[in-house]
């Protein structure tokens, strides 16, 4: 079962927030100094509060960019703020849940995206472990998306790993290529995002 999934017609406001490179919120004027010390910037005075903003962290920017890509592609359903929650065993009220950064669904395809970002170019020493954990969610995801399929149509499920400033070893790429061969797991560099279409999703992209 998937939680925090909404029809795209209800996500226009969230899309506007995700397009911005800044987090924006209103606070009590007496708290302004505290927030400024944490890196927030004063924007303007409101009637009973002040508006402040702060540049989003690199990992949030990556997730928002991916989410907005699928929003522009007119997928029928998308994950809400904070990503989707995948309930591993819906029959168990105490079942563990796994977070999926971005989920996009329409009448033909169901996409789960994991985003990995670094503030600077560097090796991801834990990459193979991350890849393995992501792969383990496929069976549960395949079962969860069945409720979104139309009668007589089986959804094609695609798992995508999107990276930003990740330097992968040859062993990492070999492991990913093996997973792609057997499980259709594309790797996409952040630089490739504007070029993605539904038809190109099951293709492996070399990372930056």
Beta strands, then each sheet from edge to edge (+ up, - down):
strand 1: 2-3
strand 2: 5-7
strand 3: 22-27
strand 4: 41-45
strand 5: 50-55
strand 6: 77-79
strand 7: 84-87
strand 8: 97-100
strand 9: 102-105
strand 10: 109-123
strand 11: 156-167
strand 12: 185-189
sheet 1: 1+ 7- 8+
sheet 2: 2+ 6- 9+ 10- 11- 12-
sheet 3: 3+ 5- 4+
end
